[in-house]
Amino acid sequence: MNTELWQSIGSIADSEVLMRRLTQYAKRLAKEKRDAALMSEQEFFARVEEARKQSGKCFNNVSELDQYLQSL
């Protein structure tokens, strides 16, 4: 995908109008709301530490886990 992107940019690089449009589009993409499913390494470990402070659930087997998940 990266190679395809650079090839596409190369094919329009001599057009100032197209490069300006590409730049504007890239800026719009960068401003879009960040995907909530993504997180930084720091955010991940902060969530792990927070989870460690809370009481957890233990299951003796997969069947118990499955029953619990189905009850949610």
N, CA, C, O and CB atoms as a CASP TS submission, in Angstrom:
PFRMAT TS
TARGET T0000
AUTHOR 0000-0000-0000
METHOD Language model
MODEL 1
PARENT N/A
ATOM      1  N   MET     1       0.833  -1.184   0.000  1.00  0.00           N
ATOM      2  CA  MET     1       0.000   0.000   0.000  1.00  0.00           C
ATOM      3  C   MET     1       0.874   1.242   0.000  1.00  0.00           C
ATOM      4  O   MET     1       0.570   2.204  -0.705  1.00  0.00           O
ATOM      5  CB  MET     1      -0.945   0.001   1.206  1.00  0.00           C
ATOM      6  N   ASN     2       1.943   1.243   0.769  1.00  0.00           N
ATOM      7  CA  ASN     2       2.835   2.390   0.836  1.00  0.00           C
ATOM      8  C   ASN     2       3.432   2.692  -0.538  1.00  0.00           C
ATOM      9  O   ASN     2       3.506   3.853  -0.941  1.00  0.00           O
ATOM     10  CB  ASN     2       3.949   2.140   1.858  1.00  0.00           C
ATOM     11  N   THR     3       3.856   1.654  -1.255  1.00  0.00           N
ATOM     12  CA  THR     3       4.421   1.832  -2.590  1.00  0.00           C
ATOM     13  C   THR     3       3.373   2.415  -3.538  1.00  0.00           C
ATOM     14  O   THR     3       3.670   3.304  -4.336  1.00  0.00           O
ATOM     15  CB  THR     3       4.954   0.490  -3.137  1.00  0.00           C
ATOM     16  N   GLU     4       2.164   1.914  -3.441  1.00  0.00           N
ATOM     17  CA  GLU     4       1.082   2.416  -4.292  1.00  0.00           C
ATOM     18  C   GLU     4       0.832   3.899  -4.034  1.00  0.00           C
ATOM     19  O   GLU     4       0.607   4.669  -4.968  1.00  0.00           O
ATOM     20  CB  GLU     4      -0.208   1.612  -4.052  1.00  0.00           C
ATOM     21  N   LEU     5       0.870   4.291  -2.778  1.00  0.00           N
ATOM     22  CA  LEU     5       0.680   5.693  -2.425  1.00  0.00           C
ATOM     23  C   LEU     5       1.761   6.562  -3.053  1.00  0.00           C
ATOM     24  O   LEU     5       1.463   7.586  -3.668  1.00  0.00           O
ATOM     25  CB  LEU     5       0.679   5.867  -0.906  1.00  0.00           C
ATOM     26  N   TRP     6       3.021   6.151  -2.896  1.00  0.00           N
ATOM     27  CA  TRP     6       4.127   6.942  -3.438  1.00  0.00           C
ATOM     28  C   TRP     6       4.082   6.990  -4.961  1.00  0.00           C
ATOM     29  O   TRP     6       4.422   8.011  -5.558  1.00  0.00           O
ATOM     30  CB  TRP     6       5.468   6.369  -2.974  1.00  0.00           C
ATOM     31  N   GLN     7       3.669   5.905  -5.589  1.00  0.00           N
ATOM     32  CA  GLN     7       3.542   5.912  -7.043  1.00  0.00           C
ATOM     33  C   GLN     7       2.457   6.894  -7.482  1.00  0.00           C
ATOM     34  O   GLN     7       2.623   7.621  -8.461  1.00  0.00           O
ATOM     35  CB  GLN     7       3.226   4.497  -7.564  1.00  0.00           C
ATOM     36  N   SER     8       1.358   6.906  -6.755  1.00  0.00           N
ATOM     37  CA  SER     8       0.267   7.830  -7.083  1.00  0.00           C
ATOM     38  C   SER     8       0.702   9.272  -6.882  1.00  0.00           C
ATOM     39  O   SER     8       0.396  10.133  -7.707  1.00  0.00           O
ATOM     40  CB  SER     8      -0.972   7.531  -6.226  1.00  0.00           C
ATOM     41  N   ILE     9       1.400   9.539  -5.813  1.00  0.00           N
ATOM     42  CA  ILE     9       1.898  10.893  -5.568  1.00  0.00           C
ATOM     43  C   ILE     9       2.872  11.290  -6.663  1.00  0.00           C
ATOM     44  O   ILE     9       2.842  12.420  -7.150  1.00  0.00           O
ATOM     45  CB  ILE     9       2.574  10.992  -4.184  1.00  0.00           C
ATOM     46  N   GLY    10       3.739  10.357  -7.049  1.00  0.00           N
ATOM     47  CA  GLY    10       4.705  10.638  -8.108  1.00  0.00           C
ATOM     48  C   GLY    10       4.045  11.001  -9.420  1.00  0.00           C
ATOM     49  O   GLY    10       4.553  11.833 -10.172  1.00  0.00           O
ATOM     50  N   SER    11       2.910  10.373  -9.694  1.00  0.00           N
ATOM     51  CA  SER    11       2.239  10.638 -10.964  1.00  0.00           C
ATOM     52  C   SER    11       1.557  12.007 -10.999  1.00  0.00           C
ATOM     53  O   SER    11       1.259  12.513 -12.081  1.00  0.00           O
ATOM     54  CB  SER    11       1.219   9.557 -11.236  1.00  0.00           C
ATOM     55  N   ILE    12       1.305  12.615  -9.839  1.00  0.00           N
ATOM     56  CA  ILE    12       0.680  13.946  -9.822  1.00  0.00           C
ATOM     57  C   ILE    12       1.629  15.026  -9.323  1.00  0.00           C
ATOM     58  O   ILE    12       1.242  16.190  -9.222  1.00  0.00           O
ATOM     59  CB  ILE    12      -0.564  13.926  -8.952  1.00  0.00           C
ATOM     60  N   ALA    13       2.864  14.655  -9.010  1.00  0.00           N
ATOM     61  CA  ALA    13       3.807  15.594  -8.402  1.00  0.00           C
ATOM     62  C   ALA    13       4.092  16.819  -9.262  1.00  0.00           C
ATOM     63  O   ALA    13       4.446  17.871  -8.730  1.00  0.00           O
ATOM     64  CB  ALA    13       5.093  14.890  -8.109  1.00  0.00           C
ATOM     65  N   ASP    14       3.947  16.707 -10.564  1.00  0.00           N
ATOM     66  CA  ASP    14       4.240  17.845 -11.435  1.00  0.00           C
ATOM     67  C   ASP    14       3.058  18.805 -11.566  1.00  0.00           C
ATOM     68  O   ASP    14       3.174  19.841 -12.221  1.00  0.00           O
ATOM     69  CB  ASP    14       4.647  17.352 -12.807  1.00  0.00           C
ATOM     70  N   SER    15       1.927  18.471 -10.953  1.00  0.00           N
ATOM     71  CA  SER    15       0.750  19.339 -11.015  1.00  0.00           C
ATOM     72  C   SER    15       0.549  20.037  -9.672  1.00  0.00           C
ATOM     73  O   SER    15       0.209  19.406  -8.671  1.00  0.00           O
ATOM     74  CB  SER    15      -0.515  18.526 -11.398  1.00  0.00           C
ATOM     75  N   GLU    16       0.764  21.335  -9.672  1.00  0.00           N
ATOM     76  CA  GLU    16       0.610  22.098  -8.430  1.00  0.00           C
ATOM     77  C   GLU    16      -0.828  22.038  -7.918  1.00  0.00           C
ATOM     78  O   GLU    16      -1.056  21.960  -6.711  1.00  0.00           O
ATOM     79  CB  GLU    16       1.028  23.557  -8.647  1.00  0.00           C
ATOM     80  N   VAL    17      -1.788  22.074  -8.826  1.00  0.00           N
ATOM     81  CA  VAL    17      -3.206  22.031  -8.445  1.00  0.00           C
ATOM     82  C   VAL    17      -3.535  20.708  -7.758  1.00  0.00           C
ATOM     83  O   VAL    17      -4.175  20.699  -6.706  1.00  0.00           O
ATOM     84  CB  VAL    17      -4.110  22.228  -9.686  1.00  0.00           C
ATOM     85  N   LEU    18      -3.106  19.601  -8.339  1.00  0.00           N
ATOM     86  CA  LEU    18      -3.390  18.290  -7.742  1.00  0.00           C
ATOM     87  C   LEU    18      -2.656  18.104  -6.421  1.00  0.00           C
ATOM     88  O   LEU    18      -3.205  17.528  -5.481  1.00  0.00           O
ATOM     89  CB  LEU    18      -3.003  17.172  -8.709  1.00  0.00           C
ATOM     90  N   MET    19      -1.434  18.582  -6.346  1.00  0.00           N
ATOM     91  CA  MET    19      -0.686  18.472  -5.084  1.00  0.00           C
ATOM     92  C   MET    19      -1.341  19.304  -3.982  1.00  0.00           C
ATOM     93  O   MET    19      -1.352  18.896  -2.820  1.00  0.00           O
ATOM     94  CB  MET    19       0.777  18.922  -5.284  1.00  0.00           C
ATOM     95  N   ARG    20      -1.882  20.460  -4.337  1.00  0.00           N
ATOM     96  CA  ARG    20      -2.587  21.291  -3.355  1.00  0.00           C
ATOM     97  C   ARG    20      -3.836  20.556  -2.863  1.00  0.00           C
ATOM     98  O   ARG    20      -4.127  20.552  -1.667  1.00  0.00           O
ATOM     99  CB  ARG    20      -2.971  22.674  -3.972  1.00  0.00           C
ATOM    100  N   ARG    21      -4.572  19.932  -3.789  1.00  0.00           N
ATOM    101  CA  ARG    21      -5.771  19.179  -3.401  1.00  0.00           C
ATOM    102  C   ARG    21      -5.401  18.004  -2.502  1.00  0.00           C
ATOM    103  O   ARG    21      -6.088  17.720  -1.521  1.00  0.00           O
ATOM    104  CB  ARG    21      -6.522  18.675  -4.648  1.00  0.00           C
ATOM    105  N   LEU    22      -4.308  17.325  -2.849  1.00  0.00           N
ATOM    106  CA  LEU    22      -3.849  16.199  -2.026  1.00  0.00           C
ATOM    107  C   LEU    22      -3.484  16.665  -0.624  1.00  0.00           C
ATOM    108  O   LEU    22      -3.818  16.008   0.362  1.00  0.00           O
ATOM    109  CB  LEU    22      -2.643  15.508  -2.682  1.00  0.00           C
ATOM    110  N   THR    23      -2.802  17.793  -0.538  1.00  0.00           N
ATOM    111  CA  THR    23      -2.412  18.336   0.764  1.00  0.00           C
ATOM    112  C   THR    23      -3.642  18.690   1.594  1.00  0.00           C
ATOM    113  O   THR    23      -3.695  18.400   2.789  1.00  0.00           O
ATOM    114  CB  THR    23      -1.520  19.576   0.585  1.00  0.00           C
ATOM    115  N   GLN    24      -4.624  19.315   0.960  1.00  0.00           N
ATOM    116  CA  GLN    24      -5.852  19.678   1.679  1.00  0.00           C
ATOM    117  C   GLN    24      -6.577  18.430   2.180  1.00  0.00           C
ATOM    118  O   GLN    24      -7.067  18.399   3.308  1.00  0.00           O
ATOM    119  CB  GLN    24      -6.785  20.505   0.771  1.00  0.00           C
ATOM    120  N   TYR    25      -6.640  17.416   1.342  1.00  0.00           N
ATOM    121  CA  TYR    25      -7.300  16.178   1.744  1.00  0.00           C
ATOM    122  C   TYR    25      -6.553  15.506   2.891  1.00  0.00           C
ATOM    123  O   TYR    25      -7.174  15.015   3.834  1.00  0.00           O
ATOM    124  CB  TYR    25      -7.408  15.223   0.554  1.00  0.00           C
ATOM    125  N   ALA    26      -5.237  15.481   2.814  1.00  0.00           N
ATOM    126  CA  ALA    26      -4.434  14.869   3.879  1.00  0.00           C
ATOM    127  C   ALA    26      -4.641  15.603   5.199  1.00  0.00           C
ATOM    128  O   ALA    26      -4.708  14.979   6.258  1.00  0.00           O
ATOM    129  CB  ALA    26      -2.939  14.870   3.501  1.00  0.00           C
ATOM    130  N   LYS    27      -4.742  16.921   5.135  1.00  0.00           N
ATOM    131  CA  LYS    27      -4.992  17.698   6.360  1.00  0.00           C
ATOM    132  C   LYS    27      -6.352  17.358   6.949  1.00  0.00           C
ATOM    133  O   LYS    27      -6.489  17.240   8.167  1.00  0.00           O
ATOM    134  CB  LYS    27      -4.909  19.208   6.073  1.00  0.00           C
ATOM    135  N   ARG    28      -7.365  17.198   6.090  1.00  0.00           N
ATOM    136  CA  ARG    28      -8.703  16.822   6.582  1.00  0.00           C
ATOM    137  C   ARG    28      -8.668  15.449   7.239  1.00  0.00           C
ATOM    138  O   ARG    28      -9.278  15.243   8.289  1.00  0.00           O
ATOM    139  CB  ARG    28      -9.732  16.830   5.428  1.00  0.00           C
ATOM    140  N   LEU    29      -7.957  14.511   6.624  1.00  0.00           N
ATOM    141  CA  LEU    29      -7.855  13.177   7.207  1.00  0.00           C
ATOM    142  C   LEU    29      -7.188  13.217   8.577  1.00  0.00           C
ATOM    143  O   LEU    29      -7.603  12.521   9.504  1.00  0.00           O
ATOM    144  CB  LEU    29      -7.079  12.252   6.276  1.00  0.00           C
ATOM    145  N   ALA    30      -6.152  14.041   8.691  1.00  0.00           N
ATOM    146  CA  ALA    30      -5.419  14.137   9.956  1.00  0.00           C
ATOM    147  C   ALA    30      -6.282  14.725  11.059  1.00  0.00           C
ATOM    148  O   ALA    30      -6.072  14.422  12.233  1.00  0.00           O
ATOM    149  CB  ALA    30      -4.164  14.981   9.778  1.00  0.00           C
ATOM    150  N   LYS    31      -7.247  15.558  10.703  1.00  0.00           N
ATOM    151  CA  LYS    31      -8.098  16.196  11.702  1.00  0.00           C
ATOM    152  C   LYS    31      -9.266  15.325  12.147  1.00  0.00           C
ATOM    153  O   LYS    31      -9.900  15.596  13.166  1.00  0.00           O
ATOM    154  CB  LYS    31      -8.624  17.489  11.163  1.00  0.00           C
ATOM    155  N   GLU    32      -9.546  14.270  11.372  1.00  0.00           N
ATOM    156  CA  GLU    32     -10.677  13.413  11.731  1.00  0.00           C
ATOM    157  C   GLU    32     -10.486  12.838  13.126  1.00  0.00           C
ATOM    158  O   GLU    32      -9.368  12.644  13.605  1.00  0.00           O
ATOM    159  CB  GLU    32     -10.847  12.278  10.706  1.00  0.00           C
ATOM    160  N   LYS    33     -11.602  12.578  13.743  1.00  0.00           N
ATOM    161  CA  LYS    33     -11.560  12.026  15.094  1.00  0.00           C
ATOM    162  C   LYS    33     -10.797  10.704  15.102  1.00  0.00           C
ATOM    163  O   LYS    33     -10.999   9.840  14.248  1.00  0.00           O
ATOM    164  CB  LYS    33     -12.987  11.827  15.645  1.00  0.00           C
ATOM    165  N   ARG    34      -9.939  10.579  16.067  1.00  0.00           N
ATOM    166  CA  ARG    34      -9.140   9.365  16.229  1.00  0.00           C
ATOM    167  C   ARG    34     -10.045   8.190  16.573  1.00  0.00           C
ATOM    168  O   ARG    34     -11.007   8.334  17.328  1.00  0.00           O
ATOM    169  CB  ARG    34      -8.064   9.556  17.322  1.00  0.00           C
ATOM    170  N   ASP    35      -9.733   7.042  16.020  1.00  0.00           N
ATOM    171  CA  ASP    35     -10.483   5.819  16.282  1.00  0.00           C
ATOM    172  C   ASP    35     -10.419   5.488  17.768  1.00  0.00           C
ATOM    173  O   ASP    35      -9.333   5.349  18.332  1.00  0.00           O
ATOM    174  CB  ASP    35      -9.935   4.644  15.438  1.00  0.00           C
ATOM    175  N   ALA    36     -11.579   5.362  18.399  1.00  0.00           N
ATOM    176  CA  ALA    36     -11.637   5.111  19.841  1.00  0.00           C
ATOM    177  C   ALA    36     -11.059   3.745  20.217  1.00  0.00           C
ATOM    178  O   ALA    36     -10.694   3.523  21.372  1.00  0.00           O
ATOM    179  CB  ALA    36     -13.076   5.209  20.326  1.00  0.00           C
ATOM    180  N   ALA    37     -10.976   2.842  19.260  1.00  0.00           N
ATOM    181  CA  ALA    37     -10.429   1.519  19.551  1.00  0.00           C
ATOM    182  C   ALA    37      -8.908   1.537  19.623  1.00  0.00           C
ATOM    183  O   ALA    37      -8.297   0.600  20.139  1.00  0.00           O
ATOM    184  CB  ALA    37     -10.882   0.523  18.499  1.00  0.00           C
ATOM    185  N   LEU    38      -8.301   2.586  19.113  1.00  0.00           N
ATOM    186  CA  LEU    38      -6.850   2.682  19.142  1.00  0.00           C
ATOM    187  C   LEU    38      -6.394   3.431  20.384  1.00  0.00           C
ATOM    188  O   LEU    38      -7.081   4.335  20.858  1.00  0.00           O
ATOM    189  CB  LEU    38      -6.330   3.374  17.879  1.00  0.00           C
ATOM    190  N   MET    39      -5.242   3.057  20.906  1.00  0.00           N
ATOM    191  CA  MET    39      -4.699   3.758  22.056  1.00  0.00           C
ATOM    192  C   MET    39      -3.183   3.684  22.016  1.00  0.00           C
ATOM    193  O   MET    39      -2.597   2.800  21.390  1.00  0.00           O
ATOM    194  CB  MET    39      -5.243   3.168  23.374  1.00  0.00           C
ATOM    195  N   SER    40      -2.577   4.617  22.689  1.00  0.00           N
ATOM    196  CA  SER    40      -1.113   4.623  22.756  1.00  0.00           C
ATOM    197  C   SER    40      -0.655   3.569  23.756  1.00  0.00           C
ATOM    198  O   SER    40      -1.451   3.033  24.527  1.00  0.00           O
ATOM    199  CB  SER    40      -0.574   6.030  23.155  1.00  0.00           C
ATOM    200  N   GLU    41       0.639   3.284  23.727  1.00  0.00           N
ATOM    201  CA  GLU    41       1.204   2.333  24.675  1.00  0.00           C
ATOM    202  C   GLU    41       0.993   2.819  26.107  1.00  0.00           C
ATOM    203  O   GLU    41       0.694   2.030  27.004  1.00  0.00           O
ATOM    204  CB  GLU    41       2.701   2.119  24.397  1.00  0.00           C
ATOM    205  N   GLN    42       1.152   4.124  26.309  1.00  0.00           N
ATOM    206  CA  GLN    42       0.965   4.701  27.640  1.00  0.00           C
ATOM    207  C   GLN    42      -0.479   4.527  28.113  1.00  0.00           C
ATOM    208  O   GLN    42      -0.718   4.170  29.266  1.00  0.00           O
ATOM    209  CB  GLN    42       1.346   6.191  27.636  1.00  0.00           C
ATOM    210  N   GLU    43      -1.439   4.780  27.222  1.00  0.00           N
ATOM    211  CA  GLU    43      -2.849   4.604  27.579  1.00  0.00           C
ATOM    212  C   GLU    43      -3.153   3.145  27.908  1.00  0.00           C
ATOM    213  O   GLU    43      -3.900   2.854  28.842  1.00  0.00           O
ATOM    214  CB  GLU    43      -3.756   5.086  26.436  1.00  0.00           C
ATOM    215  N   PHE    44      -2.567   2.227  27.131  1.00  0.00           N
ATOM    216  CA  PHE    44      -2.797   0.802  27.368  1.00  0.00           C
ATOM    217  C   PHE    44      -2.344   0.394  28.760  1.00  0.00           C
ATOM    218  O   PHE    44      -3.094  -0.238  29.504  1.00  0.00           O
ATOM    219  CB  PHE    44      -2.073  -0.035  26.320  1.00  0.00           C
ATOM    220  N   PHE    45      -1.100   0.763  29.113  1.00  0.00           N
ATOM    221  CA  PHE    45      -0.584   0.359  30.414  1.00  0.00           C
ATOM    222  C   PHE    45      -1.307   1.069  31.562  1.00  0.00           C
ATOM    223  O   PHE    45      -1.407   0.516  32.658  1.00  0.00           O
ATOM    224  CB  PHE    45       0.908   0.640  30.490  1.00  0.00           C
ATOM    225  N   ALA    46      -1.806   2.271  31.330  1.00  0.00           N
ATOM    226  CA  ALA    46      -2.602   2.950  32.348  1.00  0.00           C
ATOM    227  C   ALA    46      -3.895   2.181  32.593  1.00  0.00           C
ATOM    228  O   ALA    46      -4.338   2.059  33.735  1.00  0.00           O
ATOM    229  CB  ALA    46      -2.909   4.405  31.925  1.00  0.00           C
ATOM    230  N   ARG    47      -4.500   1.664  31.530  1.00  0.00           N
ATOM    231  CA  ARG    47      -5.724   0.869  31.687  1.00  0.00           C
ATOM    232  C   ARG    47      -5.436  -0.449  32.390  1.00  0.00           C
ATOM    233  O   ARG    47      -6.250  -0.923  33.183  1.00  0.00           O
ATOM    234  CB  ARG    47      -6.370   0.603  30.321  1.00  0.00           C
ATOM    235  N   VAL    48      -4.280  -1.044  32.103  1.00  0.00           N
ATOM    236  CA  VAL    48      -3.902  -2.291  32.779  1.00  0.00           C
ATOM    237  C   VAL    48      -3.740  -2.037  34.271  1.00  0.00           C
ATOM    238  O   VAL    48      -4.229  -2.816  35.089  1.00  0.00           O
ATOM    239  CB  VAL    48      -2.591  -2.872  32.183  1.00  0.00           C
ATOM    240  N   GLU    49      -3.064  -0.961  34.629  1.00  0.00           N
ATOM    241  CA  GLU    49      -2.881  -0.627  36.049  1.00  0.00           C
ATOM    242  C   GLU    49      -4.221  -0.367  36.726  1.00  0.00           C
ATOM    243  O   GLU    49      -4.433  -0.795  37.861  1.00  0.00           O
ATOM    244  CB  GLU    49      -1.968   0.604  36.201  1.00  0.00           C
ATOM    245  N   GLU    50      -5.116   0.321  36.053  1.00  0.00           N
ATOM    246  CA  GLU    50      -6.440   0.592  36.621  1.00  0.00           C
ATOM    247  C   GLU    50      -7.199  -0.718  36.828  1.00  0.00           C
ATOM    248  O   GLU    50      -7.874  -0.889  37.844  1.00  0.00           O
ATOM    249  CB  GLU    50      -7.248   1.545  35.702  1.00  0.00           C
ATOM    250  N   ALA    51      -7.093  -1.631  35.880  1.00  0.00           N
ATOM    251  CA  ALA    51      -7.772  -2.927  35.999  1.00  0.00           C
ATOM    252  C   ALA    51      -7.218  -3.738  37.161  1.00  0.00           C
ATOM    253  O   ALA    51      -7.963  -4.458  37.826  1.00  0.00           O
ATOM    254  CB  ALA    51      -7.635  -3.722  34.698  1.00  0.00           C
ATOM    255  N   ARG    52      -5.926  -3.627  37.409  1.00  0.00           N
ATOM    256  CA  ARG    52      -5.321  -4.363  38.528  1.00  0.00           C
ATOM    257  C   ARG    52      -5.853  -3.899  39.871  1.00  0.00           C
ATOM    258  O   ARG    52      -5.861  -4.673  40.828  1.00  0.00           O
ATOM    259  CB  ARG    52      -3.809  -4.212  38.503  1.00  0.00           C
ATOM    260  N   LYS    53      -6.295  -2.663  39.963  1.00  0.00           N
ATOM    261  CA  LYS    53      -6.813  -2.116  41.216  1.00  0.00           C
ATOM    262  C   LYS    53      -8.217  -2.631  41.519  1.00  0.00           C
ATOM    263  O   LYS    53      -8.663  -2.588  42.665  1.00  0.00           O
ATOM    264  CB  LYS    53      -6.821  -0.593  41.161  1.00  0.00           C
ATOM    265  N   GLN    54      -8.904  -3.110  40.507  1.00  0.00           N
ATOM    266  CA  GLN    54     -10.284  -3.565  40.679  1.00  0.00           C
ATOM    267  C   GLN    54     -10.319  -5.066  40.952  1.00  0.00           C
ATOM    268  O   GLN    54      -9.414  -5.812  40.580  1.00  0.00           O
ATOM    269  CB  GLN    54     -11.127  -3.229  39.431  1.00  0.00           C
ATOM    270  N   SER    55     -11.392  -5.476  41.612  1.00  0.00           N
ATOM    271  CA  SER    55     -11.539  -6.909  41.851  1.00  0.00           C
ATOM    272  C   SER    55     -11.892  -7.584  40.531  1.00  0.00           C
ATOM    273  O   SER    55     -12.587  -7.006  39.696  1.00  0.00           O
ATOM    274  CB  SER    55     -12.628  -7.197  42.938  1.00  0.00           C
ATOM    275  N   GLY    56     -11.418  -8.783  40.353  1.00  0.00           N
ATOM    276  CA  GLY    56     -11.638  -9.486  39.099  1.00  0.00           C
ATOM    277  C   GLY    56     -12.508 -10.699  39.276  1.00  0.00           C
ATOM    278  O   GLY    56     -12.898 -11.043  40.392  1.00  0.00           O
ATOM    279  N   LYS    57     -12.810 -11.339  38.186  1.00  0.00           N
ATOM    280  CA  LYS    57     -13.586 -12.569  38.204  1.00  0.00           C
ATOM    281  C   LYS    57     -12.669 -13.713  37.816  1.00  0.00           C
ATOM    282  O   LYS    57     -11.793 -13.562  36.965  1.00  0.00           O
ATOM    283  CB  LYS    57     -14.815 -12.484  37.250  1.00  0.00           C
ATOM    284  N   CYS    58     -12.877 -14.839  38.437  1.00  0.00           N
ATOM    285  CA  CYS    58     -12.115 -16.040  38.105  1.00  0.00           C
ATOM    286  C   CYS    58     -13.081 -17.122  37.676  1.00  0.00           C
ATOM    287  O   CYS    58     -14.181 -17.238  38.216  1.00  0.00           O
ATOM    288  CB  CYS    58     -11.250 -16.515  39.305  1.00  0.00           C
ATOM    289  N   PHE    59     -12.673 -17.901  36.719  1.00  0.00           N
ATOM    290  CA  PHE    59     -13.509 -18.989  36.216  1.00  0.00           C
ATOM    291  C   PHE    59     -12.699 -20.272  36.285  1.00  0.00           C
ATOM    292  O   PHE    59     -11.508 -20.288  35.975  1.00  0.00           O
ATOM    293  CB  PHE    59     -14.001 -18.710  34.754  1.00  0.00           C
ATOM    294  N   ASN    60     -13.360 -21.342  36.694  1.00  0.00           N
ATOM    295  CA  ASN    60     -12.688 -22.626  36.834  1.00  0.00           C
ATOM    296  C   ASN    60     -12.525 -23.345  35.505  1.00  0.00           C
ATOM    297  O   ASN    60     -11.634 -24.179  35.344  1.00  0.00           O
ATOM    298  CB  ASN    60     -13.447 -23.501  37.792  1.00  0.00           C
ATOM    299  N   ASN    61     -13.394 -23.016  34.553  1.00  0.00           N
ATOM    300  CA  ASN    61     -13.297 -23.658  33.242  1.00  0.00           C
ATOM    301  C   ASN    61     -13.953 -22.765  32.188  1.00  0.00           C
ATOM    302  O   ASN    61     -14.552 -21.737  32.505  1.00  0.00           O
ATOM    303  CB  ASN    61     -13.965 -25.066  33.261  1.00  0.00           C
ATOM    304  N   VAL    62     -13.827 -23.175  30.953  1.00  0.00           N
ATOM    305  CA  VAL    62     -14.348 -22.395  29.829  1.00  0.00           C
ATOM    306  C   VAL    62     -15.870 -22.321  29.878  1.00  0.00           C
ATOM    307  O   VAL    62     -16.458 -21.316  29.480  1.00  0.00           O
ATOM    308  CB  VAL    62     -13.892 -23.004  28.494  1.00  0.00           C
ATOM    309  N   SER    63     -16.495 -23.366  30.357  1.00  0.00           N
ATOM    310  CA  SER    63     -17.956 -23.393  30.431  1.00  0.00           C
ATOM    311  C   SER    63     -18.474 -22.283  31.346  1.00  0.00           C
ATOM    312  O   SER    63     -19.442 -21.604  31.005  1.00  0.00           O
ATOM    313  CB  SER    63     -18.443 -24.766  30.932  1.00  0.00           C
ATOM    314  N   GLU    64     -17.847 -22.096  32.488  1.00  0.00           N
ATOM    315  CA  GLU    64     -18.243 -21.018  33.402  1.00  0.00           C
ATOM    316  C   GLU    64     -18.048 -19.652  32.758  1.00  0.00           C
ATOM    317  O   GLU    64     -18.896 -18.770  32.891  1.00  0.00           O
ATOM    318  CB  GLU    64     -17.441 -21.099  34.708  1.00  0.00           C
ATOM    319  N   LEU    65     -16.947 -19.483  32.070  1.00  0.00           N
ATOM    320  CA  LEU    65     -16.688 -18.239  31.367  1.00  0.00           C
ATOM    321  C   LEU    65     -17.740 -17.984  30.306  1.00  0.00           C
ATOM    322  O   LEU    65     -18.244 -16.869  30.177  1.00  0.00           O
ATOM    323  CB  LEU    65     -15.308 -18.260  30.740  1.00  0.00           C
ATOM    324  N   ASP    66     -18.070 -19.014  29.549  1.00  0.00           N
ATOM    325  CA  ASP    66     -19.080 -18.901  28.497  1.00  0.00           C
ATOM    326  C   ASP    66     -20.435 -18.518  29.080  1.00  0.00           C
ATOM    327  O   ASP    66     -21.117 -17.648  28.539  1.00  0.00           O
ATOM    328  CB  ASP    66     -19.193 -20.218  27.722  1.00  0.00           C
ATOM    329  N   GLN    67     -20.826 -19.151  30.164  1.00  0.00           N
ATOM    330  CA  GLN    67     -22.106 -18.825  30.806  1.00  0.00           C
ATOM    331  C   GLN    67     -22.110 -17.377  31.272  1.00  0.00           C
ATOM    332  O   GLN    67     -23.112 -16.678  31.121  1.00  0.00           O
ATOM    333  CB  GLN    67     -22.377 -19.769  31.997  1.00  0.00           C
ATOM    334  N   TYR    68     -21.013 -16.930  31.828  1.00  0.00           N
ATOM    335  CA  TYR    68     -20.931 -15.540  32.292  1.00  0.00           C
ATOM    336  C   TYR    68     -21.062 -14.569  31.122  1.00  0.00           C
ATOM    337  O   TYR    68     -21.803 -13.589  31.206  1.00  0.00           O
ATOM    338  CB  TYR    68     -19.604 -15.297  33.034  1.00  0.00           C
ATOM    339  N   LEU    69     -20.353 -14.835  30.046  1.00  0.00           N
ATOM    340  CA  LEU    69     -20.409 -13.947  28.890  1.00  0.00           C
ATOM    341  C   LEU    69     -21.791 -13.910  28.263  1.00  0.00           C
ATOM    342  O   LEU    69     -22.232 -12.855  27.807  1.00  0.00           O
ATOM    343  CB  LEU    69     -19.394 -14.375  27.859  1.00  0.00           C
ATOM    344  N   GLN    70     -22.478 -15.032  28.232  1.00  0.00           N
ATOM    345  CA  GLN    70     -23.825 -15.069  27.672  1.00  0.00           C
ATOM    346  C   GLN    70     -24.818 -14.328  28.555  1.00  0.00           C
ATOM    347  O   GLN    70     -25.850 -13.861  28.073  1.00  0.00           O
ATOM    348  CB  GLN    70     -24.275 -16.508  27.478  1.00  0.00           C
ATOM    349  N   SER    71     -24.516 -14.218  29.838  1.00  0.00           N
ATOM    350  CA  SER    71     -25.437 -13.531  30.750  1.00  0.00           C
ATOM    351  C   SER    71     -25.324 -12.004  30.668  1.00  0.00           C
ATOM    352  O   SER    71     -26.171 -11.280  31.192  1.00  0.00           O
ATOM    353  CB  SER    71     -25.176 -13.982  32.176  1.00  0.00           C
ATOM    354  N   LEU    72     -24.279 -11.533  30.009  1.00  0.00           N
ATOM    355  CA  LEU    72     -24.092 -10.072  29.916  1.00  0.00           C
ATOM    356  C   LEU    72     -25.026  -9.431  28.943  1.00  0.00           C
ATOM    357  O   LEU    72     -24.987  -8.215  28.759  1.00  0.00           O
ATOM    358  CB  LEU    72     -22.688  -9.745  29.523  1.00  0.00           C
TER
END
